[in-house]
Amino acid sequence: MVSWSGHIVPFIVTVVIWFVATGLIAWADNRERATFSRSLMIGSVAGIAGLIVILIASLSPAVWAVYLAFVGALMVWGWHELSFLTGASAGPRRGLADPSLTGLARFRQAAATVMHHEVALALTALLLISLSWSVPNQIGATVFVLMFGMRLISKINLFVGVPNSTSEMLPEHLGYLKSYFGPNRMTVLLALSIAGIAGVTAYFAKLALAAPVGSAEMVGASLLTTLSLLGVLEHLFLALPFRDGMLWGWALPKRRMTTPGHQD
């Protein structure tokens, strides 16, 4: 039986936060570079506050604590995303791909463009897992690890090649990353990625439906179900002719809207 407080409200909360937070980050990293230091300072404060929120909320199994830990995890995630998209924590390589490279050499070069960001995400995930190992509320760590996994899968798919490598939301100073995208094509990897994330979504949905009505377990599983469902949607965007600007055009400067969306 579908519960308003246990299923519907968590769904609405997750979608609203996803939509607004994505737009705000896109707005911040597409502004003039002179504004980046202020954005990073605000993002850092929010990220540290998010860590504190997760720690406090992890001690309680109550519904309010589940929501609090969820928001805290998204604050930490947003901090990392802002750091990457402003170029503060991308990677040691900041130039175009060498077109003569293939295979492992091309992968190493591509990995060097995002290495610092991926290491920071992995260390944060390990930190949250260690801090949440034996606490009653582990939603904060679970949310962050889930988002990390889905984002890593999407980056690998972009490297291999997807039918729709739209990049309207990619700021101009990171435009060189498009040269590391694979050719526009449908691959078995993308199909398996969509199926795999859909399977995770079904697993969390099963937990949400089986949990006691209105319980923290139901709310937490519903939040994770919606987050996974959004991950499926974002990977479907890679397969379908969808433009980022259709949803987040309000957050992008007009100069970005005229930039070509992808590169073969």
N, C-alpha and C positions, 0 to 999 in steps of 0.2 A: 504493500500500500504506500502511495506517495504521500509524504508529509510536507506541509507548508514550511514549518520551521526547520525540519531536518533535511529536506531536499531542495525545495524551491528557493528559499532565502539564500542558502549557500551558493546556489547556482547564480542567482542575480548578483550577489556580492562579488563573486569571482569574475564574472563577465564585465561588470562595471569597472572594477579595479584594473583589470587587464586592458580594457579599452582606454581609460583615462591615463593610466601610468605609461602605456606605450606611446600615447600622443605627447605627453609631457616630456618624456625622454627624447623623442624625435624633435620636438620643438627646441629643447635645450642644446642638443648637439648639432643642430642645423643653423644656429645663430652665429654671429661674428665670433671669431676665435678669441677676441679680447674678453668675451664674457665667460669663457670656459673656466677660468680660475675661480670665479664666484660660484659657478654651477657645481664645480668639483668640491668646493668647500661645503656648500649646502648638501650635496650628495653624500659627502663623507660624514657629516653630522647625522644625516638620516640613516646611513648605513650602520654607524656605531650605535645609534639609538635602537635600530632594529635588532642588533645582537643582544642588547640589554633586554629588550622586550621579549625576545625568544627565551632568554634565560629565566626571566621572571615567570612567563607564562608556562614554561615547561614543568614547573613545580605543581601545577594544578590541572586536574583532569576535567574541570568544568567547561561548559560550552563557551563562556566568555573567553576563557584562556585559549581554547582552540582557535577562535577568531583572532585573538591577539597574536598568537604565535604565527598564524598564517600571514597576517599583515606584516609582522616583523621580518619574516622570511622574504617577502616581496620587497621590503625596504632595503634589505641587504643585497638582494638580486639587482634592484634598480641602481644601487651604488656601483656595482660591478659593470652593469651595462653602460652607465653614464661614463665611467672611467675608460671603457673600451671605445665607445663611439666618439668621445672627444679626442681620442688618440693618446690619452695619458698612459694607458696600459694595454697597448696592442701587442707589439712584438718587435724584435730587433731589426727586422726587415721592413722598410717603409717605401719600397719601390715596386715598379711593375714586374710581372713575372717574366722569366727568361723563356721565350717561345721555343727555344731549341731543346728544352728539358722535357723529359717524359718519365713516367713510372715513379720509382722511389725518389729520384732526384727532384722531380717536380713536387712531390708530396712534402719533402723536407723543406723546400723553399717556401711552399705555401704555409706549412706549420710555423715557420719562423715569423710570419706576419701576425700571428695571433698567440704566440707561445706564452707571453707574459700574462695575458688575460686568462688563458686556459689553466695555467699553473695557479693563479690567484683563485680561480673558481674551485679547483680541486682541493687546495689547501683549506678554503673556507668550508667546503663540504665535509672534509675530514674533521675539522674543528667542531662543526655542528653535530656530527655523528658522535664524536667522543663526549661532548658535553650533554648529549641527549640519550646516552646509552642506557641508563637505568632510571630515567625520570618517567613520571606518569603521562606526560604530554610530549610526544615526539613529532608533532605535526610540523613544527618549524624546520627541523632537519629533513624530514621527508619531502616537504614542498621544495626546498632548495635542491636536494639531490635529484628529484624528479625533473625540475626545470633544467638543471645542468645536463642531465642525460639527454633530454629532448633537444636542447640547443646544440649539443655536440653532434647528435645524429643529423641535424639539419645542415650543419657546417660541412660534414663529410659528404652529404648528398650534393651540396652546391659545388664542392670540389670535383666530384665524379661527373656531375652534370645532371640537370633537371630540365623539364620542358619549359618552365617559366622561372627564370632567374631574375625576376623583377627586383629592382634595388632603388626605388624612388626615395626610400627612407634612409639610404646610406648617405652620410654627409660627404660633401665634396672632398674634404681632406683625406678621406679614406677611399676615394674613388679607385685607387690602384688595386684594391682587393678584388674588383670585378675581373681583373686580368687573370686571376687564379680560379675563376669559375670554370667548370667543365662545359662541354658543348650542350646546347639545348636539345635534350633527348630524354625519353622515358627509360628508366633503368629498373632492373630487378631489385636493386638496393632500395630505391624509393618506394616501390610497391611493398617490399618487406617491412620497411620502416613504418609506413602507414598502417599496415596490418599489425605490427608489433605494438605500436602505441595504442591502437584500437583495442588490442587484447588487454593491455594494462588498464585502459578505461573501463572495459567490461569487468575486470577484476575488482576495481574500486567500486563500481556501481553495484556489484553483487554484495560487497561488504556494506554499502550504504543501505541497501534494501533489507538486509538481514539484521541490521542493528536495531536496538530498542528505539522506539519512536521518541524523537526529541532529545536523544542522548548525545553526549560529546562524540561518541564513536560514529554515530550517524552523520553528524555535522562534518566531522573531519573527513570521513570517507566521501561525502558529497562534494566537499571542496576539492579533494584530490581527483574525483571523477570529472568535475568540470574543468579543472586545470589540464588533465590528460586529454579531454575532449577538444579543448582549444589547441593542444599540441597536434592532434589529428587534423584539425582545421588548417593550422599553419602549414603542415606538410602537404595538405591538399592544395593549398595556394601555390606550392612549388610545381604542382602537376597541371593546374588549370590556368587559363588566361586571366589571372587576377592581378590588379594593380594595387600596391600599398596605398596610393593616394585616394582610392575609393573610400577607405575607412578613415584614414588619418590625414587627408589633404588639409584639414583645418589647422594642423600642427606644423605644416611644412611651408617655408617661405616660397613665394611665387617663382623665384629663380630655380628652385628645385623641381618644380612641376614641369619645367620644359626640358629637363635633363633626360637623355635617353634612358630607358628603364633597364636595359640589359646589354650584355656584350657576348657575342658568340665565342 
